[in-house]
């Protein structure tokens, strides 16, 4: 190769490499903790069909408290965390044997989707929308 061609090729390669080098050195921002405080409408998919529930969340940074109302008028309270887009909380039915319900989901704006572990009864899916 001639010097002029080597110089041109070097400039082209350097031009392509600079953005990659700069991006690798840029500090990565931690994912923003979503604001989930407020009332949500949950829909659980159960073997008996869809079950609708209301949930009210309070939030202090990554810590959450939740109060849920079943369609049968049973109020359940619990606590959990929000880390990035992931949310998890546990409530206890407190009725009879007191089955614990463990919720895990991914939050996307004013909606979330995930699974609920219903004690020894297995895992079911749920989705939720934040009420306006």
ZAFI-686359 format. One record per atom (N, C-alpha, C): residue number from 0; atom name; x, y, z. Coordinates in steps of 0.02 Angstrom, whole numbers, plus 32768, in hexadecimal, padded with zeros to 4 digits. Example, Ala and Ser with C-alpha at 12.3 -4.5 7.8 and 13.67 -1.06 7.14 Angstrom:
BEGIN
 seq atom   px   py   pz
   0    N 8294 7EE4 8186
   0   CA 8267 7F1F 8186
   0    C 8294 7F5B 8186
   1    N 8282 7F90 8162
   1   CA 82AC 7FCB 8165
   1    C 8285 8002 818A
# end
This chain:
BEGIN
 seq atom   px   py   pz
   0    N 802A 7FC5 8000
   0   CA 8000 8000 8000
   0    C 802C 803E 8000
   1    N 8012 8071 7FE2
   1   CA 8037 80B0 7FE2
   1    C 8027 80D7 8021
   2    N 8053 8104 8034
   2   CA 8049 812B 8072
   2    C 8006 814F 8074
   3    N 7FEF 816A 803C
   3   CA 7FAF 818E 803B
   3    C 7F75 815E 804A
   4    N 7F78 8121 802E
   4   CA 7F44 80F0 803A
   4    C 7F46 80D7 8083
   5    N 7F82 80CF 809E
   5   CA 7F88 80BB 80E4
   5    C 7F6B 80F1 8111
   6    N 7F7B 812F 8103
   6   CA 7F61 8167 812A
   6    C 7F15 8169 8127
   7    N 7EF7 8162 80EC
   7   CA 7EAF 8163 80E4
   7    C 7E8E 8128 8109
   8    N 7EAB 80EE 8103
   8   CA 7E8F 80B3 8125
   8    C 7E93 80BC 8171
   9    N 7ECA 80D8 818A
   9   CA 7ED2 80E4 81D2
   9    C 7E9D 8114 81EC
  10    N 7E91 814A 81C6
  10   CA 7E5F 817C 81DB
  10    C 7E1A 815B 81DD
  11    N 7E0A 8132 81AA
  11   CA 7DC8 8110 81A9
  11    C 7DC0 80E2 81E5
  12    N 7DF2 80BA 81F4
  12   CA 7DEE 808D 822D
  12    C 7DE8 80B2 826F
  13    N 7E0E 80E8 8276
  13   CA 7E0B 8111 82B3
  13    C 7DC6 8130 82BB
  14    N 7DA9 8148 8284
  14   CA 7D66 8166 8286
  14    C 7D32 8134 829D
  15    N 7D39 80F6 8288
  15   CA 7D0A 80C2 829D
  15    C 7D16 80AC 82E5
  16    N 7D53 80AF 82FD
  16   CA 7D64 8096 833F
  16    C 7D55 80C8 8377
  17    N 7D57 8109 8369
  17   CA 7D4F 813B 839E
  17    C 7D0B 8135 83C2
  18    N 7CD2 8130 839F
  18   CA 7C93 812A 83C4
  18    C 7C91 80EC 83F1
  19    N 7CAE 80B4 83DA
  19   CA 7CAF 8077 8402
  19    C 7CD9 8081 8441
  20    N 7D12 80A1 843A
  20   CA 7D3D 80AE 8474
  20    C 7D1B 80DC 84A5
  21    N 7CFA 8111 848C
  21   CA 7CD8 8140 84B9
  21    C 7C9D 8120 84DD
  22    N 7C78 80F6 84BA
  22   CA 7C3E 80D4 84D9
  22    C 7C55 80A4 8510
  23    N 7C8D 8083 8505
  23   CA 7CA6 8053 8537
  23    C 7CBC 8077 8576
  24    N 7CD1 80B6 8570
  24   CA 7CE9 80DB 85AA
  24    C 7CB2 8104 85CB
  25    N 7C79 810C 85AB
  25   CA 7C43 8134 85C8
  25    C 7C26 810F 8604
  26    N 7C1A 8133 863B
  26   CA 7BFE 8113 8676
  26    C 7BB6 80FC 8667
  27    N 7BA7 80C0 867D
  27   CA 7B63 80A6 8673
  27    C 7B37 80BD 86AD
  28    N 7AFC 80D2 869B
  28   CA 7ACC 80E8 86CD
  28    C 7AA4 80AC 86E6
  29    N 7A99 80AB 8726
  29   CA 7A6F 8076 8743
  29    C 7A27 8081 872A
  30    N 7A02 804A 871E
  30   CA 79BD 8053 8708
  30    C 7995 807A 873B
  31    N 796C 80A7 8723
  31   CA 7943 80D0 874F
  31    C 790D 80A5 8771
  32    N 7905 80AD 87B2
  32   CA 78D1 8089 87D6
  32    C 788D 80A6 87C2
  33    N 7860 807D 87A8
  33   CA 781F 8097 8794
  33    C 77F5 80AC 87D0
  34    N 77C8 80DB 87C4
  34   CA 7799 80F2 87F8
  34    C 775C 80C6 87F4
  35    N 7755 8098 8822
  35   CA 771C 806B 8821
  35    C 76E8 807D 8856
  36    N 76F4 80B2 887C
  36   CA 76C5 80C7 88B1
  36    C 7681 80D6 8892
  37    N 764D 80C0 88B4
  37   CA 7609 80CD 889D
  37    C 75E1 808C 8899
  38    N 75A8 8092 8878
  38   CA 757A 8059 8871
  38    C 7583 8036 882E
  39    N 7581 7FF4 8831
  39   CA 7589 7FCA 87F6
  39    C 7551 7F97 87F2
  40    N 753D 7F86 87B5
  40   CA 750C 7F51 87A9
  40    C 7532 7F13 8792
  41    N 7530 7EDD 87B9
  41   CA 7553 7E9F 87A9
  41    C 7522 7E6C 878E
  42    N 753A 7E44 875E
  42   CA 7513 7E0C 8743
  42    C 753E 7DCE 8745
  43    N 752A 7D9E 876E
  43   CA 754F 7D5F 8775
  43    C 752C 7D29 874B
  44    N 7554 7D00 872A
  44   CA 7539 7CC8 8703
  44    C 753A 7C8A 8730
  45    N 7500 7C75 8747
  45   CA 74FA 7C3C 8774
  45    C 74DA 7C01 874F
  46    N 74DE 7BC5 876A
  46   CA 74BC 7B8C 874A
  46    C 7470 7B96 8745
  47    N 7454 7BC0 8770
  47   CA 740C 7BCE 876E
  47    C 73FC 7C09 8741
  48    N 742E 7C25 8720
  48   CA 7423 7C5F 86F5
  48    C 7447 7C9C 870F
  49    N 743A 7CD5 86F0
  49   CA 745B 7D13 8703
  49    C 743F 7D2D 8745
  50    N 746C 7D44 8771
  50   CA 7458 7D60 87B1
  50    C 7472 7DA8 87B5
  51    N 7446 7DD7 87BE
  51   CA 7459 7E1E 87C2
  51    C 7462 7E32 880B
  52    N 7496 7E59 8818
  52   CA 74A4 7E73 885B
  52    C 74BC 7EBA 8855
  53    N 74B4 7EE0 888A
  53   CA 74D0 7F23 888E
  53    C 750B 7F22 88BD
  54    N 753F 7F48 88AC
  54   CA 757A 7F4D 88D7
  54    C 758D 7F97 88DD
  55    N 75A0 7FAB 8919
  55   CA 75B7 7FEF 8925
  55    C 75FE 7FEA 8941
  56    N 762C 800D 891E
  56   CA 7673 800D 8931
  56    C 7687 8050 894E
  57    N 76B1 804E 8982
  57   CA 76D6 8089 8998
  57    C 771F 8079 898D
  58    N 7747 80AC 897F
  58   CA 778C 80A0 896C
  58    C 77BA 80D1 898D
  59    N 77F3 80B8 89A6
  59   CA 7829 80E1 89C1
  59    C 7869 80C8 899F
  60    N 787C 80E9 8969
  60   CA 78B4 80D4 893E
  60    C 78A8 808E 8924
  61    N 78CE 805D 893B
  61   CA 78C6 8018 8922
  61    C 7898 7FEE 894F
  62    N 7885 8007 8988
  62   CA 7859 7FE2 89B6
  62    C 7810 7FF1 89A7
  63    N 77E7 7FBD 89A7
  63   CA 779F 7FC6 899B
  63    C 7777 7FA4 89D1
  64    N 773B 7FBE 89DC
  64   CA 7709 7F9E 8A06
  64    C 76CB 7F99 89DA
  65    N 76A7 7F62 89E3
  65   CA 766C 7F56 89B9
  65    C 7631 7F40 89E3
  66    N 75F7 7F56 89CE
  66   CA 75B8 7F40 89EA
  66    C 758E 7F28 89AF
  67    N 7577 7EEA 89B2
  67   CA 7550 7ECD 897B
  67    C 750B 7EB8 8994
  68    N 74D9 7EC1 8969
  68   CA 7495 7EAD 897A
  68    C 747E 7E78 8949
  69    N 746C 7E3E 8964
  69   CA 7454 7E07 8939
  69    C 740C 7E14 8924
  70    N 73F4 7DF1 88F2
  70   CA 73AE 7DF9 88DE
  70    C 737D 7DE4 8915
  71    N 7396 7DBF 8947
  71   CA 736C 7DA7 897D
  71    C 736F 7DD4 89BB
  72    N 738F 7E0E 89B4
  72   CA 7393 7E3E 89EB
  72    C 73CB 7E31 8A1C
  73    N 73F9 7E04 8A0C
  73   CA 7431 7DF5 8A39
  73    C 746A 7E26 8A2B
  74    N 747E 7E4B 8A5F
  74   CA 74B6 7E7A 8A58
  74    C 74F7 7E57 8A6B
  75    N 7528 7E5E 8A40
  75   CA 756A 7E3F 8A4C
  75    C 759E 7E77 8A4A
  76    N 75CD 7E74 8A79
  76   CA 7602 7EA7 8A7C
  76    C 7646 7E86 8A76
  77    N 7675 7EAB 8A5A
  77   CA 76B8 7E8F 8A53
  77    C 76EB 7EC4 8A42
  78    N 7728 7EAD 8A36
  78   CA 7761 7ED9 8A26
  78    C 7789 7EBA 89EE
  79    N 77B4 7EE4 89CF
  79   CA 77DE 7ECC 899A
  79    C 7811 7F00 8983
  80    N 782B 7EF6 8947
  80   CA 785E 7F23 892C
  80    C 7853 7F30 88E2
  81    N 786E 7F69 88CC
  81   CA 7871 7F79 8885
  81    C 78BB 7F86 8877
  82    N 78D7 7F60 8848
  82   CA 791D 7F68 8835
  82    C 7920 7F6C 87EA
  83    N 7930 7FA7 87D0
  83   CA 792D 7FB1 8788
  83    C 78E5 7FA7 8772
  84    N 78D9 7F7E 8741
  84   CA 7896 7F71 8729
  84    C 7876 7F34 874B
  85    N 789B 7F14 8778
  85   CA 7883 7ED8 879A
  85    C 7861 7EEA 87DC
  86    N 7828 7ECC 87E7
  86   CA 7803 7ED6 8825
  86    C 77F1 7E93 8843
  87    N 77F4 7E8F 8885
  87   CA 77E2 7E51 88A8
  87    C 77C2 7E63 88EB
  88    N 778E 7E40 88FE
  88   CA 776F 7E4B 893F
  88    C 774C 7E0B 8955
  89    N 7741 7E06 8996
  89   CA 771F 7DCC 89B3
  89    C 76E6 7DE4 89DF
  90    N 76AD 7DC4 89DA
  90   CA 7675 7DD1 8A07
  90    C 765F 7D8F 8A25
  91    N 763E 7D92 8A5E
  91   CA 7625 7D56 8A80
  91    C 75DA 7D5C 8A83
  92    N 75B7 7D26 8A6F
  92   CA 756E 7D28 8A70
  92    C 7554 7D2C 8AB7
  93    N 757A 7D11 8AE7
  93   CA 7567 7D17 8B2D
  93    C 7527 7CF3 8B3E
  94    N 750C 7CCE 8B10
  94   CA 74CD 7CAB 8B1C
  94    C 74DB 7C60 8B22
  95    N 74C4 7C42 8B56
  95   CA 74CF 7BFA 8B5F
  95    C 7519 7BEB 8B66
  96    N 7534 7BC6 8B35
  96   CA 757A 7BB4 8B36
  96    C 75A8 7BEE 8B22
  97    N 758D 7C24 8B09
  97   CA 75B5 7C5E 8AF7
  97    C 75E5 7C50 8ABE
  98    N 75CC 7C4A 8A82
  98   CA 75F5 7C3E 8A47
  98    C 761A 7C7F 8A36
  99    N 765B 7C79 8A29
  99   CA 7683 7CB3 8A12
  99    C 7681 7CB5 89C7
 100    N 7677 7CF1 89AD
 100   CA 7678 7CFD 8965
 100    C 76B7 7D26 8955
 101    N 76E2 7D0B 892C
 101   CA 7720 7D2D 8919
 101    C 771D 7D45 88D1
 102    N 771C 7D87 88C9
 102   CA 7715 7DA5 8887
 102    C 775A 7DBB 886D
 103    N 7768 7DAE 882D
 103   CA 77A4 7DC6 880C
 103    C 778F 7DDD 87C7
 104    N 77A5 7E1A 87B4
 104   CA 7790 7E35 8774
 104    C 77C3 7E66 8758
 105    N 77B8 7E79 871A
 105   CA 77DF 7EAD 86F9
 105    C 77B0 7EE7 86EC
 106    N 77C5 7F23 8701
 106   CA 779D 7F5F 86F8
 106    C 77B0 7F81 86B7
 107    N 777E 7F95 8691
 107   CA 7789 7FBA 8653
 107    C 7758 7FF4 8652
 108    N 7770 802E 866D
 108   CA 7744 8068 8670
 108    C 770C 805D 86A2
 109    N 76CE 8060 8688
 109   CA 7692 8057 86B2
 109    C 7676 8010 86AD
 110    N 76A0 7FE0 869C
 110   CA 7689 7F9B 869B
 110    C 76C0 7F6D 86B6
 111    N 76AC 7F32 86C9
 111   CA 76DC 7F00 86E0
 111    C 76C1 7EBB 86CE
 112    N 76EF 7E8C 86C4
 112   CA 76DE 7E46 86B6
 112    C 770D 7E1A 86DD
 113    N 76F2 7DE2 86F5
 113   CA 771D 7DB4 871A
 113    C 76F9 7D76 8730
 114    N 7714 7D59 8767
 114   CA 76FA 7D1C 8783
 114    C 76ED 7D24 87CD
 115    N 76BE 7CFD 87E5
 115   CA 76B1 7CFB 882D
 115    C 76B6 7CB2 8843
 116    N 76DE 7CA7 8877
 116   CA 76E5 7C65 8895
 116    C 76B0 7C61 88CC
 117    N 7682 7C32 88C5
 117   CA 764A 7C2D 88F3
 117    C 7654 7BF4 8924
 118    N 7686 7BFD 8950
 118   CA 7695 7BC9 8981
 118    C 76A3 7B87 895F
 119    N 7684 7B51 8977
 119   CA 768D 7B0F 8959
 119    C 765F 7B03 891D
 120    N 7638 7B36 890A
 120   CA 7607 7B2E 88D4
 120    C 7624 7B3C 888F
 121    N 7663 7B4E 888B
 121   CA 7683 7B59 884A
 121    C 768B 7BA3 8838
 122    N 76A2 7BAD 87FB
 122   CA 76B0 7BF0 87E2
 122    C 767D 7C02 87AC
 123    N 7666 7C40 87AE
 123   CA 7637 7C59 877C
 123    C 7650 7C9C 8762
 124    N 763A 7CAE 8727
 124   CA 764E 7CEE 870A
 124    C 761D 7D25 871F
 125    N 7636 7D62 871D
 125   CA 760A 7D9C 8729
 125    C 7624 7DD7 8701
 126    N 75F7 7E07 86F8
 126   CA 7609 7E47 86DA
 126    C 75E5 7E7D 8702
 127    N 75FE 7EBA 86FD
 127   CA 75E0 7EF1 8722
 127    C 75E7 7F32 86FC
 128    N 75B7 7F5E 8706
 128   CA 75B8 7FA1 86E8
 128    C 75AE 7FD3 8720
 129    N 75D6 8009 871E
 129   CA 75CE 803E 8750
 129    C 758F 8064 8742
 130    N 7567 8071 8776
 130   CA 752A 8097 876F
 130    C 753A 80E1 876A
 131    N 7516 8103 8742
 131   CA 7521 814C 8739
 131    C 74FC 8173 876E
# end
